[in-house]
């Protein structure tokens, strides 16, 4: 979910590729042109590369950031042009193969925590533009850290089998029956934006469940919600304008970005061109529900009464008695898709840890929600969560005190 050359207002994949080809050819023996470098910078923002490859803000793209997976931890490598510890010694072919096939210059396989299963859809011109921009960064000596994976996942040779079973190399294929904007959105969402890396459910081996694409997935103690057209927990009730505003500002009249998505908005989607953000919105609004929504049994009257008591004491001042809150300041609760998700992890994380409204150039005002981990018991948090997930027309599966305790433990362990 990212931008391609802000200012040129590219609205279609074909136009984008044509411009990229022209710029790439113009670079010639004289080296990359300023236009190509700017184009590559926009693509890097589109892929939110800094989000994973920057551990120290003073050393952007120098790697070292820990990425936790269900199989253990992986550390993002150095993308600066340092010849010894970065990619300064790589050829264009090395870079293209790494990005689009997940194979390092020495022939070893990357793990799919590096989202090459998505980047494979990126055109060669775009790949080389990314490389041109990365080559302009200040070289930083930062040696890559080895992964800390449970046995037997540390054997990279296993990735050959994984790729045979789950990796589908190939460029994005435009749908000739769709508009240029739809195809542009599809290229960004399914390719460089790698939205499914968080929002698509995974199988036991960490591969996407393609039949359930973008239908929500647990990620590091949070839940990346559905991006398909599910009526209650997806984007059916969101308009293209709602999606566009959310990606550009981190908030809209229906929800606020939090957790990992807040970082994506700040580092990536808020920097996108208007045309690209709208293209993403058009594409997402076209997606039918990838799986059925869960049939919900409402909590009993005693549970709802207990939750209402907590809500009246601690929540009503900001979110109002009817849950409407103050859109774009305090998010509304009725009809809130994330709130009603089958997995309550994000809601529990916010209640336990508190929340800070993300600020962007389009929405610079701040907002705060206090943490209630110390103030409320597991039973009280479960009750108020069930109340807000099942009031005002909402319907969310029952949350138990045991689930709260588990979320509290993850928070205490920094997960």
C-alpha positions as CSV (number, residue, x, y, z in Angstrom):
1,X,0.0,0.0,0.0
2,X,2.4,2.6,-1.1
3,X,3.1,5.4,-3.6
4,X,4.8,5.6,-7.0
5,X,6.4,8.9,-7.9
6,X,4.5,11.6,-6.1
7,X,3.9,14.5,-8.4
8,X,3.6,12.6,-11.6
9,X,0.1,11.4,-10.5
10,X,0.4,8.0,-12.1
11,X,-2.9,6.3,-12.2
12,X,-2.3,3.0,-13.9
13,X,0.3,0.2,-13.9
14,X,0.8,0.6,-17.6
15,X,1.5,4.3,-17.4
16,X,3.8,3.7,-14.4
17,X,5.8,1.1,-16.2
18,X,6.1,3.2,-19.2
19,X,7.5,6.1,-17.2
20,X,9.8,3.8,-15.3
21,X,11.2,2.4,-18.5
22,X,11.8,5.8,-20.0
23,X,13.6,7.0,-16.8
24,X,15.6,3.8,-16.6
25,X,16.8,4.1,-20.2
26,X,17.6,7.8,-19.7
27,X,19.9,6.9,-16.8
28,X,22.4,5.2,-19.2
29,X,26.1,5.2,-18.6
30,X,25.8,8.5,-16.8
31,X,24.3,6.8,-13.8
32,X,20.8,7.1,-12.3
33,X,19.0,10.3,-13.0
34,X,17.5,12.4,-10.2
35,X,14.1,11.4,-11.6
36,X,14.9,7.7,-11.3
37,X,16.2,8.2,-7.7
38,X,13.1,10.1,-6.7
39,X,11.0,7.3,-8.3
40,X,12.9,4.7,-6.4
41,X,12.5,6.6,-3.1
42,X,8.8,6.6,-3.6
43,X,8.8,2.9,-4.3
44,X,10.8,2.3,-1.1
45,X,8.2,4.2,0.8
46,X,5.5,2.2,-0.9
47,X,7.0,-1.0,0.3
48,X,7.6,0.5,3.8
49,X,11.1,-0.9,3.6
50,X,12.3,1.4,6.5
51,X,9.7,-0.2,8.8
52,X,11.6,-3.4,8.9
53,X,15.1,-2.4,7.9
54,X,15.7,0.4,10.4
55,X,16.5,-0.5,14.0
56,X,18.2,2.8,14.9
57,X,16.5,5.9,13.4
58,X,19.9,7.6,13.2
59,X,21.0,4.8,10.8
60,X,18.1,4.3,8.4
61,X,18.0,1.1,6.4
62,X,21.1,-0.3,8.3
63,X,19.1,-3.3,9.5
64,X,19.2,-5.0,12.8
65,X,15.6,-4.8,13.7
66,X,14.2,-7.9,15.3
67,X,11.2,-9.4,13.6
68,X,9.3,-12.0,15.6
69,X,7.7,-14.9,13.8
70,X,5.8,-18.0,15.0
71,X,9.1,-19.9,14.3
72,X,11.5,-17.6,16.1
73,X,13.2,-14.3,15.5
74,X,14.8,-12.9,12.3
75,X,16.8,-9.7,12.0
76,X,16.4,-7.5,9.0
77,X,19.6,-7.1,7.0
78,X,21.5,-3.9,6.1
79,X,20.3,-2.2,2.9
80,X,22.8,0.6,2.8
81,X,25.5,0.6,0.1
82,X,28.2,-0.5,2.5
83,X,30.3,-3.0,0.5
84,X,31.2,-5.2,3.4
85,X,28.0,-5.5,5.4
86,X,25.4,-4.0,3.1
87,X,24.4,-4.3,-0.6
88,X,27.1,-2.0,-2.0
89,X,28.8,-5.0,-3.7
90,X,25.7,-6.4,-5.3
91,X,25.0,-6.3,-9.0
92,X,21.6,-5.3,-10.4
93,X,21.0,-9.0,-11.1
94,X,21.8,-9.8,-7.5
95,X,19.3,-7.3,-6.3
96,X,16.6,-8.3,-8.7
97,X,16.9,-11.9,-7.9
98,X,16.8,-11.2,-4.1
99,X,13.8,-9.0,-4.3
100,X,11.8,-11.1,-6.7
101,X,12.8,-14.7,-5.9
102,X,14.1,-14.6,-2.3
103,X,17.6,-15.8,-3.2
104,X,20.7,-14.1,-1.9
105,X,23.8,-13.4,-4.0
106,X,25.5,-16.4,-2.5
107,X,22.7,-18.6,-3.5
108,X,21.1,-19.1,-0.1
109,X,17.4,-18.7,0.5
110,X,15.8,-15.9,2.4
111,X,13.0,-16.6,4.8
112,X,9.5,-15.3,3.8
113,X,9.6,-12.8,6.7
114,X,11.2,-10.9,3.8
115,X,8.1,-10.7,1.7
116,X,9.5,-11.8,-1.7
117,X,6.3,-13.8,-2.3
118,X,4.7,-10.4,-2.8
119,X,7.7,-8.5,-4.2
120,X,7.9,-11.1,-7.0
121,X,5.0,-9.1,-8.7
122,X,7.2,-6.0,-9.0
123,X,8.3,-5.0,-12.4
124,X,12.0,-5.1,-13.3
125,X,12.0,-1.3,-13.9
126,X,10.6,-0.7,-10.5
127,X,13.1,-3.1,-8.9
128,X,16.0,-1.2,-10.5
129,X,14.6,2.1,-9.4
130,X,14.5,0.9,-5.8
131,X,18.1,-0.1,-6.1
132,X,19.1,3.2,-7.6
133,X,17.6,5.0,-4.6
134,X,19.2,2.7,-2.0
135,X,22.6,3.3,-3.7
136,X,22.3,7.0,-2.7
137,X,22.0,6.2,1.1
138,X,24.9,6.8,3.4
139,X,26.9,3.5,3.8
140,X,26.7,2.2,7.3
141,X,28.8,-0.7,8.7
142,X,26.3,-2.9,10.3
143,X,26.8,-6.7,10.2
144,X,23.7,-8.8,9.7
145,X,22.6,-10.8,12.7
146,X,21.9,-14.5,12.3
147,X,18.3,-15.7,12.8
148,X,17.2,-17.2,16.1
149,X,14.8,-19.8,14.9
150,X,13.6,-23.0,16.6
151,X,14.9,-26.3,15.3
152,X,14.6,-27.3,12.5
153,X,13.6,-24.0,10.9
154,X,17.1,-22.6,11.1
155,X,18.1,-24.8,8.2
156,X,17.8,-22.5,5.2
157,X,17.8,-25.5,2.8
158,X,14.3,-26.2,4.0
159,X,13.2,-23.0,2.2
160,X,13.7,-24.8,-1.2
161,X,11.0,-27.2,-0.2
162,X,8.8,-24.3,1.1
163,X,9.3,-22.4,-2.2
164,X,8.3,-25.5,-4.2
165,X,5.1,-25.8,-2.2
166,X,4.1,-22.2,-1.6
167,X,6.0,-19.7,-3.6
168,X,4.4,-18.6,-6.9
169,X,6.8,-16.3,-8.8
170,X,5.5,-14.0,-11.4
171,X,4.5,-10.4,-12.2
172,X,1.2,-8.9,-11.4
173,X,-1.2,-9.7,-14.2
174,X,-3.5,-6.8,-15.1
175,X,-7.2,-7.6,-15.5
176,X,-8.2,-6.1,-18.9
177,X,-11.8,-5.9,-17.8
178,X,-11.0,-3.6,-14.9
179,X,-10.0,0.1,-14.9
180,X,-6.5,1.4,-14.8
181,X,-7.0,2.6,-11.2
182,X,-8.2,-0.9,-10.1
183,X,-5.2,-2.6,-11.7
184,X,-2.9,0.0,-10.1
185,X,-4.5,-0.7,-6.7
186,X,-4.1,-4.4,-7.3
187,X,-0.4,-4.0,-8.2
188,X,0.2,-2.1,-5.0
189,X,-1.9,-4.2,-2.6
190,X,-0.8,-7.6,-3.8
191,X,2.8,-6.7,-4.7
192,X,5.0,-4.0,-3.3
193,X,2.6,-3.1,-0.5
194,X,2.5,-6.7,0.7
195,X,-0.8,-6.1,2.6
196,X,-1.4,-9.8,2.8
197,X,1.8,-10.4,4.8
198,X,-0.2,-9.1,7.8
199,X,-3.9,-9.3,6.7
200,X,-4.0,-12.8,5.2
201,X,-4.3,-15.9,7.4
202,X,-1.4,-18.3,7.4
203,X,-1.1,-22.0,7.5
204,X,1.1,-24.1,9.8
205,X,4.2,-23.4,7.7
206,X,3.6,-19.6,7.6
207,X,2.3,-19.5,4.0
208,X,-0.7,-17.5,2.9
209,X,-4.1,-19.2,2.8
210,X,-4.8,-17.8,-0.6
211,X,-8.5,-18.7,-0.5
212,X,-8.9,-16.5,2.5
213,X,-6.8,-13.6,1.2
214,X,-7.0,-10.3,3.2
215,X,-9.6,-11.8,5.6
216,X,-7.7,-11.0,8.8
217,X,-4.7,-12.4,10.7
218,X,-3.1,-12.4,14.1
219,X,0.2,-10.5,14.1
220,X,2.5,-10.0,17.1
221,X,-0.2,-9.7,19.7
222,X,-2.5,-7.6,17.4
223,X,-5.1,-8.6,14.9
224,X,-4.8,-7.2,11.3
225,X,-8.4,-6.9,10.4
226,X,-10.3,-7.9,7.3
227,X,-9.8,-5.8,4.2
228,X,-12.4,-7.7,2.2
229,X,-16.1,-6.9,1.8
230,X,-17.4,-8.7,5.0
231,X,-20.4,-6.7,6.2
232,X,-19.7,-6.6,9.9
233,X,-15.9,-7.1,10.3
234,X,-14.7,-6.0,6.8
235,X,-14.8,-2.9,4.7
236,X,-18.3,-3.3,3.3
237,X,-19.5,-0.3,5.3
238,X,-16.5,1.8,4.4
239,X,-16.6,4.0,1.2
240,X,-13.6,4.6,-1.1
241,X,-13.3,8.0,0.6
242,X,-13.2,6.4,4.1
243,X,-10.4,4.1,3.0
244,X,-8.5,6.9,1.4
245,X,-8.8,9.1,4.4
246,X,-7.7,6.4,6.7
247,X,-4.6,5.6,4.7
248,X,-3.6,9.2,4.3
249,X,-4.3,10.5,7.8
250,X,-4.4,7.4,10.1
251,X,-8.1,8.0,11.0
252,X,-11.5,8.6,9.6
253,X,-15.1,8.7,10.8
254,X,-15.1,5.0,11.5
255,X,-11.8,4.0,13.0
256,X,-8.2,5.0,14.0
257,X,-5.0,3.3,13.1
258,X,-3.1,1.6,15.9
259,X,-0.3,-0.7,16.6
260,X,1.7,-1.9,13.5
261,X,-0.8,-0.2,11.2
262,X,-0.1,3.2,12.7
263,X,3.6,2.8,11.7
264,X,2.6,1.8,8.2
265,X,0.5,5.0,7.9
266,X,3.2,7.2,9.2
267,X,6.1,5.7,7.3
268,X,4.3,4.8,4.1
269,X,0.7,5.3,3.2
270,X,0.5,9.0,4.4
271,X,3.3,9.7,1.9
272,X,1.5,8.2,-1.1
273,X,0.1,10.2,-4.0
274,X,-3.7,10.8,-4.0
275,X,-4.1,8.7,-7.1
276,X,-2.3,5.7,-5.6
277,X,-4.3,5.8,-2.4
278,X,-7.5,6.1,-4.3
279,X,-6.4,3.2,-6.5
280,X,-5.9,1.0,-3.4
281,X,-9.3,2.0,-2.1
282,X,-11.0,1.1,-5.4
283,X,-9.3,-2.3,-5.4
284,X,-10.1,-3.1,-1.8
285,X,-13.8,-2.1,-2.2
286,X,-14.1,-4.6,-5.1
287,X,-13.1,-7.6,-3.0
288,X,-15.9,-9.9,-1.9
289,X,-15.8,-11.6,1.5
290,X,-13.2,-14.3,1.4
291,X,-14.8,-16.3,4.2
292,X,-18.0,-16.3,6.2
293,X,-18.3,-14.2,9.3
294,X,-18.7,-16.0,12.6
295,X,-22.2,-16.5,14.0
296,X,-22.1,-14.7,17.4
297,X,-23.9,-15.8,20.5
298,X,-24.4,-12.6,22.6
299,X,-23.0,-12.5,26.2
300,X,-25.5,-13.2,29.0
301,X,-27.3,-10.3,30.8
302,X,-25.0,-10.5,33.8
303,X,-21.9,-10.1,31.7
304,X,-23.3,-7.2,29.8
305,X,-24.4,-5.5,33.0
306,X,-20.9,-5.9,34.4
307,X,-19.3,-4.5,31.3
308,X,-21.7,-1.6,31.2
309,X,-20.7,-0.7,34.8
310,X,-17.0,-0.5,33.8
311,X,-17.9,1.4,30.6
312,X,-20.0,4.0,32.5
313,X,-17.2,4.5,35.0
314,X,-14.2,4.8,32.7
315,X,-15.2,5.1,29.0
316,X,-18.3,7.2,28.7
317,X,-16.6,10.5,29.1
318,X,-14.8,10.1,25.7
319,X,-16.8,7.5,23.9
320,X,-20.3,8.8,25.0
321,X,-23.2,6.7,26.3
322,X,-24.1,5.6,22.8
323,X,-20.5,4.8,21.8
324,X,-20.4,7.5,19.1
325,X,-17.3,9.2,20.6
326,X,-15.9,12.1,18.6
327,X,-14.9,10.9,15.2
328,X,-11.3,11.5,14.3
329,X,-10.5,12.3,17.9
330,X,-12.1,9.4,19.9
331,X,-13.0,6.6,17.5
332,X,-16.7,5.6,17.4
333,X,-17.6,2.1,18.6
334,X,-20.9,1.3,16.9
335,X,-20.2,-0.6,13.6
336,X,-16.5,-0.6,14.3
337,X,-15.2,-3.5,12.2
338,X,-12.0,-4.0,14.1
339,X,-13.8,-4.0,17.4
340,X,-16.1,-6.8,16.1
341,X,-13.3,-9.0,14.7
342,X,-13.3,-12.7,15.5
343,X,-9.9,-12.1,17.2
344,X,-10.1,-9.5,20.0
345,X,-6.3,-9.1,20.4
346,X,-6.2,-5.5,19.1
347,X,-9.0,-4.4,21.4
348,X,-7.5,-6.0,24.4
349,X,-4.1,-4.5,23.6
350,X,-5.6,-1.0,23.5
351,X,-7.5,-1.5,26.7
352,X,-4.4,-2.9,28.5
353,X,-1.8,-0.6,27.1
354,X,-3.7,2.5,26.2
355,X,-3.5,4.2,22.8
356,X,-2.0,7.2,21.2
357,X,-3.6,8.7,18.1
358,X,-1.2,8.6,15.2
359,X,-0.4,12.1,13.8
360,X,0.2,12.8,10.1
361,X,0.4,16.0,8.1
362,X,-3.3,15.7,7.3
363,X,-4.3,15.0,10.9
364,X,-1.7,16.6,13.2
365,X,-3.9,16.8,16.4
366,X,-3.2,14.2,19.0
367,X,-5.4,12.0,21.2
368,X,-4.7,9.7,24.1
369,X,-6.4,6.8,25.8
370,X,-5.1,5.7,29.2
371,X,-3.9,2.2,29.9
372,X,-6.1,0.1,32.2
373,X,-3.8,-2.9,32.8
374,X,-3.2,-1.8,36.4
375,X,-6.7,-0.5,37.1
376,X,-8.9,-3.4,35.9
377,X,-8.9,-7.1,36.6
378,X,-9.0,-9.7,33.8
379,X,-12.7,-10.3,34.5
380,X,-13.4,-6.5,34.3
381,X,-11.6,-6.1,31.0
382,X,-13.3,-9.2,29.6
383,X,-16.7,-7.8,30.6
384,X,-16.2,-4.3,29.2
385,X,-14.8,-5.8,26.0
386,X,-17.8,-8.0,25.6
387,X,-20.1,-5.0,26.3
388,X,-18.6,-2.8,23.6
389,X,-18.3,-5.7,21.1
390,X,-22.0,-6.5,21.6
391,X,-23.8,-3.1,22.1
392,X,-25.2,-0.6,19.6
393,X,-25.8,-3.3,17.0
394,X,-22.3,-4.8,17.3
395,X,-21.7,-8.5,17.5
396,X,-18.4,-10.0,18.6
397,X,-17.5,-13.4,19.9
398,X,-17.3,-13.8,23.7
399,X,-14.0,-12.8,25.3
400,X,-12.9,-14.7,28.5
401,X,-10.8,-13.6,31.4
402,X,-8.3,-16.3,30.3
403,X,-7.9,-14.5,27.0
404,X,-7.2,-11.2,28.8
405,X,-4.7,-12.9,31.0
406,X,-2.9,-14.3,28.0
407,X,-2.9,-10.8,26.3
408,X,-1.6,-9.3,29.6
409,X,1.2,-11.8,29.7
410,X,2.2,-11.0,26.1
411,X,2.3,-7.3,26.9
412,X,4.4,-8.0,30.0
413,X,6.9,-9.9,27.8
414,X,7.0,-7.1,25.2
415,X,5.4,-9.2,22.5
